[in-house]
Amino acid sequence: MPEVPYKEFILRRLHSLTGIVPMTVFLAEHFWTNSYALQGAERFNEAADHIRGFPYIILIEIFGLGLPFAFHIAYGIKIIYSGDYTIYANNPAKNWMYVLQRVTAFPILAFLVFHVITIRILHGIGDDVDLHATMVDVFANKFLLAFYVVGIVCTCFHCANGIATAAITWGLTVGPTSQKVAGAVAAGVGLVLSGMALWSIRGFMPEAAPEAAEAIEAMKAAPETVLYLIESLRGVIA
């Protein structure tokens, strides 16, 4: 294997670090908060408002999440287009993990951009927006429901496999036995995260929250809400 230049050595470790640390913490917190939806709209909105009320939340989102993710995505694209997809030709299972880690990056990017723009940025326009009702309206669309399920599964796989490969990158798992153990632990993390996320969707399904219908209609009529903007775009397209 050719020697890796020092600059690339540093960049690859930064890429690993900016993916694993913020992503794992963010997904665990995000999916835990979403699970409050299983206890009803009021409990979920209280939990979401608590997170939004953190001191310096904008700085945390920019410097703790936004910039690390931006670097991880940018350098990840370089890795995708410069990678050798037969590097583990003698180990088909490992090679599939290598390929899937890169393939899942594209649906994750689309999912992340859509979710951040529609829920975090546009939702932040109005302080009185019912976030639970917003998500109920999103999941009422079967295409968006499927889009979210695929995005969640891809993200959890990418995170879990990234943990296993990060352990190798940082020299924590050198031998095959330690790598198998780390892989099993990482797979467990991925299954727990994806299970938590997919199970919490039940709390946002329209049939589980019939009381959200009134809030949704009210938001669609309020100019400062994300649902009003979505309805306006639908009207323009139609």
Rosetta silent file (secondary structure, phi, psi, omega in degrees, C-alpha in Angstrom):
SEQUENCE: MPEVPYKEFILRRLHSLTGIVPMTVFLAEHFWTNSYALQGAERFNEAADHIRGFPYIILIEIFGLGLPFAFHIAYGIKIIYSGDYTIYANNPAKNWMYVLQRVTAFPILAFLVFHVITIRILHGIGDDVDLHATMVDVFANKFLLAFYVVGIVCTCFHCANGIATAAITWGLTVGPTSQKVAGAVAAGVGLVLSGMALWSIRGFMPEAAPEAAEAIEAMKAAPETVLYLIESLRGVIA
SCORE:     score description
SCORE:     0.000 S_00000001
   1 L     0.000  129.808 -177.102    0.000    0.000    0.000 S_00000001
   2 L   -65.901  150.629 -179.848    1.492    3.391   -0.995 S_00000001
   3 L   -69.281  135.391 -178.584    2.499    5.815    1.734 S_00000001
   4 L   -85.170  127.683  177.109   -0.169    8.430    2.468 S_00000001
   5 L   -56.548  149.694 -175.362    1.063   12.070    2.288 S_00000001
   6 H   -59.274  -40.782 -179.428    1.046   13.852    5.654 S_00000001
   7 H   -61.301  -44.665  179.229   -1.551   16.420    4.526 S_00000001
   8 H   -67.444  -35.005  176.875   -3.942   13.685    3.417 S_00000001
   9 H   -57.479  -46.729 -179.664   -3.213   11.791    6.641 S_00000001
  10 H   -68.534  -44.854 -177.642   -4.392   14.805    8.686 S_00000001
  11 H   -63.296  -38.563  179.885   -7.379   15.557    6.444 S_00000001
  12 H   -67.732  -33.631  177.397   -8.638   11.975    6.598 S_00000001
  13 H   -74.567  -35.070  173.802   -8.521   12.008   10.385 S_00000001
  14 H   -65.950  -38.674  177.343  -10.324   15.320   10.494 S_00000001
  15 H   -61.646  -43.042  178.280  -12.882   13.833    8.114 S_00000001
  16 H   -64.431  -46.635 -176.672  -13.319   10.873   10.438 S_00000001
  17 H   -65.427  -43.526 -177.874  -13.535   13.065   13.542 S_00000001
  18 H   -72.674  -13.742  175.189  -16.004   15.580   12.075 S_00000001
  19 H   -91.623  -50.955 -172.688  -18.282   12.748   11.029 S_00000001
  20 H   -68.464  -51.250 -172.913  -18.261   10.430   14.021 S_00000001
  21 H   -66.132  -59.227 -177.849  -18.366   12.831   16.987 S_00000001
  22 H   -67.346  -35.682 -176.658  -21.046   15.347   15.945 S_00000001
  23 H   -67.274  -46.528 -178.554  -23.112   12.810   13.981 S_00000001
  24 H   -63.020  -46.004  179.433  -23.332   10.196   16.742 S_00000001
  25 H   -63.907  -44.616 -178.419  -24.168   12.771   19.420 S_00000001
  26 H   -64.051  -46.274 -178.416  -26.654   14.558   17.177 S_00000001
  27 H   -63.274  -43.703 -179.850  -28.456   11.396   16.056 S_00000001
  28 H   -60.919  -46.472  179.885  -28.729   10.053   19.609 S_00000001
  29 H   -66.321  -43.606 -175.128  -30.134   13.368   20.902 S_00000001
  30 H   -64.625  -47.485 -177.967  -32.370   13.904   17.883 S_00000001
  31 H   -71.193  -32.197  175.961  -33.930   10.451   17.899 S_00000001
  32 H   -63.998  -45.756  178.769  -34.345   10.529   21.690 S_00000001
  33 H   -62.777  -42.898  178.804  -36.234   13.815   21.415 S_00000001
  34 H   -59.986  -29.048 -177.900  -38.356   12.445   18.555 S_00000001
  35 H   -65.683  -19.242  176.815  -39.351    9.530   20.767 S_00000001
  36 H   -64.601  -19.767  178.294  -41.362   11.937   22.916 S_00000001
  37 H   -61.971  -25.556  178.240  -43.854   11.984   20.043 S_00000001
  38 H   -68.233  -16.780  178.806  -44.949    8.541   21.223 S_00000001
  39 H  -100.136    5.123  176.512  -46.215   10.276   24.384 S_00000001
  40 L   114.461  164.539 -176.302  -48.232   12.827   22.455 S_00000001
  41 H   -62.653  -42.195 -176.196  -47.913   16.176   20.710 S_00000001
  42 H   -63.409  -44.251 -179.412  -47.583   18.224   23.887 S_00000001
  43 H   -64.680  -40.340  179.586  -44.698   16.153   25.277 S_00000001
  44 H   -66.330  -46.654 -178.800  -42.848   16.257   21.942 S_00000001
  45 H   -62.924  -36.019  176.178  -43.292   20.004   21.476 S_00000001
  46 H   -63.127  -44.694 -179.876  -42.084   20.610   25.035 S_00000001
  47 H   -64.948  -42.695  179.572  -38.957   18.511   24.380 S_00000001
  48 H   -65.720  -41.426  178.675  -38.302   20.223   21.039 S_00000001
  49 H   -65.778  -32.595  177.450  -38.801   23.686   22.545 S_00000001
  50 H   -63.136  -44.408  178.721  -36.389   22.756   25.351 S_00000001
  51 H   -64.731  -44.613 -179.164  -33.681   21.960   22.787 S_00000001
  52 H   -65.198  -20.915 -178.632  -34.418   25.123   20.797 S_00000001
  53 L   -90.459    4.176  178.487  -34.150   27.121   24.025 S_00000001
  54 L   -58.196  140.576  172.823  -30.554   26.075   24.750 S_00000001
  55 L   -61.501  139.619  177.134  -28.202   29.024   25.379 S_00000001
  56 L    61.482   28.704 -176.162  -26.023   29.697   22.326 S_00000001
  57 H   -60.487  -36.469  179.212  -28.034   27.186   20.281 S_00000001
  58 H   -64.382  -42.100  178.560  -27.237   29.020   17.025 S_00000001
  59 H   -65.644  -38.434  177.881  -23.494   28.873   17.763 S_00000001
  60 H   -63.045  -43.629 -178.709  -23.778   25.175   18.643 S_00000001
  61 H   -66.784  -37.316 -177.975  -25.608   24.491   15.382 S_00000001
  62 H   -76.034  -54.167 -172.257  -23.093   26.459   13.295 S_00000001
  63 H   -90.677  -24.168  179.792  -19.773   25.479   14.900 S_00000001
  64 H   -92.091  -24.316 -177.859  -20.712   22.166   16.509 S_00000001
  65 H  -123.378  -57.298 -172.434  -22.774   20.754   13.643 S_00000001
  66 H   -58.107  -55.620 -177.276  -22.879   22.890   10.484 S_00000001
  67 H   -67.520  -44.379  175.471  -19.173   23.507    9.865 S_00000001
  68 H   -58.875  -42.906  178.666  -18.008   19.988   10.865 S_00000001
  69 H   -65.286  -38.573  179.862  -20.677   18.446    8.633 S_00000001
  70 H   -61.728  -43.568  178.089  -19.782   20.812    5.776 S_00000001
  71 H   -65.827  -43.707 -179.021  -16.124   19.724    5.928 S_00000001
  72 H   -60.168  -40.953  179.469  -17.099   16.060    6.256 S_00000001
  73 H   -68.707  -47.882 -176.829  -19.341   16.319    3.193 S_00000001
  74 H   -61.915  -48.824 -179.168  -16.861   18.287    1.073 S_00000001
  75 H   -72.854  -29.126  176.807  -13.898   16.043    1.798 S_00000001
  76 H   -63.625  -37.528  177.271  -16.140   12.987    1.626 S_00000001
  77 H   -62.996  -39.740  177.076  -17.053   13.843   -1.966 S_00000001
  78 H   -61.998  -43.428 -179.467  -13.349   13.954   -2.800 S_00000001
  79 H   -63.664  -41.004 -178.731  -12.871   10.537   -1.193 S_00000001
  80 H   -59.668  -45.939 -174.460  -15.848    9.101   -3.092 S_00000001
  81 H   -84.777   -7.427  178.651  -14.535   10.151   -6.497 S_00000001
  82 H  -114.594    1.815 -175.908  -10.917    9.235   -5.803 S_00000001
  83 L   -78.802  157.157  175.975  -11.497    5.929   -4.001 S_00000001
  84 L   -99.894  109.113 -173.590  -10.576    2.462   -5.203 S_00000001
  85 L   -82.428    7.539  173.205  -13.777    0.401   -5.084 S_00000001
  86 L  -121.400   21.734 -175.009  -11.890   -2.881   -5.370 S_00000001
  87 L   -62.861  -29.520  178.519   -9.482   -2.162   -2.526 S_00000001
  88 L  -114.342   46.071 -175.617  -10.845   -5.118   -0.532 S_00000001
  89 L   -59.299  -28.837 -179.234  -11.380   -7.440   -3.504 S_00000001
  90 L   -83.762   -4.229  179.091  -10.214  -10.428   -1.446 S_00000001
  91 L  -133.292   85.875 -174.113  -12.798   -9.695    1.261 S_00000001
  92 H   -54.768  -41.132 -178.638  -16.236   -9.254   -0.394 S_00000001
  93 H   -62.693  -45.241  179.990  -18.045   -8.372    2.858 S_00000001
  94 H   -67.271  -36.032  179.157  -15.543   -5.658    3.714 S_00000001
  95 H   -66.898  -38.302  176.880  -15.592   -4.373    0.163 S_00000001
  96 H   -63.199  -40.199  177.573  -19.401   -4.082    0.265 S_00000001
  97 H   -62.544  -40.157  178.383  -19.154   -2.038    3.469 S_00000001
  98 H   -61.241  -45.856 -178.505  -16.599    0.200    1.746 S_00000001
  99 H   -69.052  -46.507 -177.539  -18.902    0.714   -1.260 S_00000001
 100 H   -64.450  -33.351  177.900  -22.110    1.177    0.760 S_00000001
 101 H   -59.289  -34.964 -178.790  -20.418    3.733    3.016 S_00000001
 102 H   -86.243  -38.576 -179.776  -19.875    5.893   -0.065 S_00000001
 103 H   -64.805  -40.476 -178.446  -23.120    5.118   -1.890 S_00000001
 104 L   -68.253  -14.295 -178.386  -25.275    6.031    1.126 S_00000001
 105 H   -62.288  -33.814 -175.331  -23.647    9.468    1.280 S_00000001
 106 H   -72.397  -48.705  175.165  -25.819   10.771   -1.577 S_00000001
 107 H   -64.449  -31.249  177.834  -29.291    9.971   -0.163 S_00000001
 108 H   -64.144  -43.857 -179.741  -28.051   11.193    3.235 S_00000001
 109 H   -62.174  -44.575  178.245  -27.031   14.538    1.729 S_00000001
 110 H   -62.592  -43.291  179.922  -30.423   14.944    0.009 S_00000001
 111 H   -63.492  -45.423 -178.422  -32.222   13.932    3.213 S_00000001
 112 H   -63.545  -46.865  179.997  -30.160   16.278    5.374 S_00000001
 113 H   -61.246  -46.675  179.940  -30.628   19.288    3.086 S_00000001
 114 H   -61.058  -47.524 -175.971  -34.390   18.699    2.812 S_00000001
 115 H   -65.720  -43.923 -178.480  -34.862   18.192    6.547 S_00000001
 116 H   -65.876  -43.991 -178.118  -32.757   21.176    7.612 S_00000001
 117 H   -67.633  -49.477 -173.960  -34.368   23.573    5.132 S_00000001
 118 H   -76.208  -33.532 -174.758  -37.994   22.526    5.646 S_00000001
 119 H  -101.379  -45.454 -175.128  -37.937   21.844    9.391 S_00000001
 120 H   -85.743  -48.851 -174.938  -35.096   23.843   10.956 S_00000001
 121 H   -77.395  -56.700 -178.398  -34.700   26.914    8.749 S_00000001
 122 L   -68.261  -35.740  178.678  -38.240   27.503    7.493 S_00000001
 123 H   -63.155  -30.079 -178.378  -39.784   26.255   10.718 S_00000001
 124 H   -71.996   -5.833 -179.962  -37.788   28.859   12.602 S_00000001
 125 H   -63.885  -39.252 -177.668  -39.699   31.631   10.811 S_00000001
 126 L  -116.509  133.055 -179.660  -42.579   31.399   13.269 S_00000001
 127 L   -78.496  -19.383 -176.386  -42.275   30.961   17.040 S_00000001
 128 L   -97.592   13.056 -178.105  -45.834   29.649   17.361 S_00000001
 129 L   -72.504  135.485  176.568  -45.431   26.805   14.882 S_00000001
 130 L   -86.616  103.243 -175.162  -46.554   23.398   16.131 S_00000001
 131 H   -65.712  -36.623  178.792  -43.581   21.217   15.196 S_00000001
 132 H   -61.909  -46.481  179.040  -45.438   17.996   15.926 S_00000001
 133 H   -63.618  -34.727  177.903  -48.283   18.979   13.598 S_00000001
 134 H   -61.639  -45.235 -179.855  -45.714   19.952   10.963 S_00000001
 135 H   -68.900  -34.353  176.151  -44.174   16.484   11.066 S_00000001
 136 H   -61.256  -41.481  179.164  -47.624   14.847   10.998 S_00000001
 137 H   -66.510  -37.862  178.054  -48.344   16.756    7.794 S_00000001
 138 H   -62.462  -47.540 -175.829  -44.993   15.669    6.324 S_00000001
 139 H   -77.450   -8.069  173.197  -45.618   11.987    7.069 S_00000001
 140 L   -69.917  -21.433  175.907  -49.143   12.183    5.657 S_00000001
 141 L   -87.525  114.141 -174.461  -47.371   12.225    2.285 S_00000001
 142 H   -63.642  -31.830  176.957  -46.412    8.594    1.587 S_00000001
 143 H   -65.462  -45.451  179.459  -43.542    9.627   -0.694 S_00000001
 144 H   -67.349  -34.318  176.320  -42.014   11.801    2.039 S_00000001
 145 H   -60.675  -48.108  178.698  -42.588    9.047    4.586 S_00000001
 146 H   -63.820  -39.278  178.480  -40.625    6.605    2.409 S_00000001
 147 H   -60.151  -42.702  179.155  -37.984    9.300    1.791 S_00000001
 148 H   -67.316  -42.022  179.840  -37.528    9.758    5.549 S_00000001
 149 H   -61.325  -46.899  178.485  -37.326    6.008    6.198 S_00000001
 150 H   -62.514  -43.746  179.528  -34.634    5.574    3.537 S_00000001
 151 H   -61.464  -41.751 -179.948  -32.781    8.660    4.814 S_00000001
 152 H   -65.758  -47.481 -178.771  -32.850    7.424    8.407 S_00000001
 153 H   -62.388  -44.629  178.745  -31.656    3.904    7.547 S_00000001
 154 H   -62.113  -42.741 -178.651  -28.847    5.228    5.320 S_00000001
 155 H   -64.765  -43.826 -179.246  -27.755    7.728    7.977 S_00000001
 156 H   -67.406  -38.608  176.118  -27.683    5.133   10.776 S_00000001
 157 H   -63.620  -47.468 -178.327  -25.741    2.675    8.597 S_00000001
 158 H   -59.118  -41.225  179.721  -23.285    5.395    7.560 S_00000001
 159 H   -66.900  -48.941 -177.177  -22.789    6.401   11.196 S_00000001
 160 H   -64.062  -47.016  178.973  -22.366    2.835   12.479 S_00000001
 161 H   -65.654  -32.772  177.146  -19.985    1.743    9.718 S_00000001
 162 H   -65.141  -35.102  177.197  -18.134    5.017   10.189 S_00000001
 163 H   -63.879  -43.995  179.936  -17.559    4.187   13.856 S_00000001
 164 H   -63.829  -44.345 -179.074  -16.042    0.827   12.904 S_00000001
 165 H   -72.671  -30.470  177.270  -13.781    2.315   10.239 S_00000001
 166 H   -65.063  -36.088  178.269  -12.830    5.247   12.506 S_00000001
 167 H   -62.339  -34.792  176.440  -11.567    2.753   15.082 S_00000001
 168 H   -73.165  -45.339 -178.460   -9.246    1.369   12.394 S_00000001
 169 H   -57.529  -39.998 -177.210   -8.255    4.831   11.139 S_00000001
 170 L   -89.690    6.831  175.948   -7.275    5.970   14.636 S_00000001
 171 L    74.466   19.860 -179.565   -5.365    2.758   15.383 S_00000001
 172 L   -83.083  -28.567  177.548   -7.777    1.560   18.071 S_00000001
 173 L  -124.610  105.401 -174.327   -8.448   -1.771   16.379 S_00000001
 174 L   -96.354  -46.668 -176.180   -5.332   -3.222   14.795 S_00000001
 175 L   -90.495  166.852 -178.948   -5.949   -6.950   14.555 S_00000001
 176 H   -62.695  -34.997 -179.391   -8.839   -8.853   12.919 S_00000001
 177 H   -66.178  -47.824 -179.994  -10.350   -9.912   16.259 S_00000001
 178 H   -64.854  -33.142  178.345  -10.554   -6.365   17.633 S_00000001
 179 H   -69.556  -36.390  176.336  -11.974   -5.170   14.315 S_00000001
 180 H   -66.392  -41.184  178.460  -14.715   -7.807   14.429 S_00000001
 181 H   -63.741  -46.309  179.026  -15.609   -6.788   17.989 S_00000001
 182 H   -62.253  -38.617  178.473  -15.670   -3.105   17.034 S_00000001
 183 H   -63.532  -40.221  179.208  -17.796   -3.952   13.989 S_00000001
 184 H   -66.827  -41.748  178.640  -20.309   -5.812   16.156 S_00000001
 185 H   -64.305  -44.363  179.716  -20.489   -2.921   18.645 S_00000001
 186 H   -62.813  -40.467  177.998  -20.903   -0.400   15.821 S_00000001
 187 H   -62.273  -39.075  176.766  -23.644   -2.523   14.258 S_00000001
 188 H   -61.830  -41.856  177.739  -25.419   -2.545   17.615 S_00000001
 189 H   -61.380  -44.290  179.533  -25.217    1.249   17.771 S_00000001
 190 H   -62.586  -42.129  179.967  -26.667    1.489   14.267 S_00000001
 191 H   -66.498  -40.749  178.853  -29.525   -0.876   15.051 S_00000001
 192 H   -64.081  -46.320 -179.093  -30.410    0.967   18.263 S_00000001
 193 H   -63.532  -47.708 -178.855  -30.375    4.365   16.541 S_00000001
 194 H   -67.003  -38.940  177.779  -32.389    3.228   13.528 S_00000001
 195 H   -62.520  -44.058  178.213  -34.833    1.306   15.721 S_00000001
 196 H   -61.390  -44.017 -177.307  -35.378    4.332   17.953 S_00000001
 197 H   -67.201  -48.164 -176.888  -35.873    6.629   14.954 S_00000001
 198 H   -68.262  -36.489  178.816  -38.219    4.370   12.999 S_00000001
 199 H   -66.629  -37.010 -177.879  -40.295    3.495   16.071 S_00000001
 200 H   -67.872  -21.939  178.820  -40.723    7.189   16.948 S_00000001
 201 H   -58.962  -29.557  179.115  -42.287    7.835   13.513 S_00000001
 202 H   -54.464  -32.719 -179.119  -45.405    6.106   14.860 S_00000001
 203 H   -74.344  -10.620  179.876  -45.984    9.176   17.020 S_00000001
 204 H  -108.340   -0.817 -179.552  -46.144   11.396   13.932 S_00000001
 205 L   -70.974  139.101 -176.436  -48.520    9.303   11.852 S_00000001
 206 H   -53.734  -38.962 -178.386  -51.831   11.087   11.080 S_00000001
 207 H   -69.957  -21.084  179.239  -53.935    8.227   12.476 S_00000001
 208 H   -89.863  -10.440 -178.052  -52.017    8.419   15.772 S_00000001
 209 L  -139.655   64.148 -178.612  -52.517   12.188   16.074 S_00000001
 210 L   -62.775  -23.761 -179.362  -55.984   13.137   14.775 S_00000001
 211 L   -71.000  -12.773 -178.883  -55.901   16.280   16.911 S_00000001
 212 H   -74.204  -17.355 -176.017  -53.073   17.613   14.712 S_00000001
 213 H   -58.120  -43.031 -178.891  -55.468   18.262   11.804 S_00000001
 214 H   -65.763  -42.509  179.328  -56.753   21.523   13.295 S_00000001
 215 H   -64.931  -37.916  179.505  -53.243   22.798   14.040 S_00000001
 216 H   -63.267  -46.207  179.849  -52.107   21.903   10.520 S_00000001
 217 H   -63.791  -37.053  178.659  -54.952   23.853    8.904 S_00000001
 218 H   -65.321  -41.081 -179.502  -54.243   26.837   11.156 S_00000001
 219 H   -70.355  -32.672  178.518  -50.565   26.846   10.196 S_00000001
 220 H   -67.393  -19.640 -179.671  -51.396   26.553    6.509 S_00000001
 221 L   -97.996   -6.932 -176.961  -53.353   29.783    6.877 S_00000001
 222 L   -97.781  118.366 -174.293  -50.670   31.663    8.858 S_00000001
 223 L   -59.498  -21.271 -175.475  -48.176   33.556    6.597 S_00000001
 224 L   -91.065    6.318 -175.160  -45.269   33.148    9.046 S_00000001
 225 L  -106.947  157.298  179.687  -45.270   29.339    9.065 S_00000001
 226 H   -64.574  -36.453 -179.205  -43.460   26.745    6.990 S_00000001
 227 H   -67.801  -30.701  174.912  -46.706   24.994    6.060 S_00000001
 228 H   -64.044  -42.697  179.518  -48.052   28.262    4.639 S_00000001
 229 H   -64.695  -41.625  178.822  -44.971   28.486    2.412 S_00000001
 230 H   -63.220  -43.803  179.217  -45.372   24.855    1.333 S_00000001
 231 H   -63.157  -38.068  179.209  -49.054   25.397    0.539 S_00000001
 232 H   -64.530  -42.065  178.260  -48.178   28.517   -1.446 S_00000001
 233 H   -64.384  -39.605  177.767  -45.596   26.581   -3.484 S_00000001
 234 H   -60.184  -39.847  179.712  -48.130   23.840   -4.115 S_00000001
 235 H   -65.497  -38.311  179.784  -50.536   26.472   -5.412 S_00000001
 236 H   -67.402  -44.999 -179.647  -47.911   27.923   -7.752 S_00000001
 237 H   -63.729  -41.050 -179.708  -46.952   24.482   -9.087 S_00000001
 238 L   -67.151    0.000    0.000  -50.596   23.514   -9.554 S_00000001
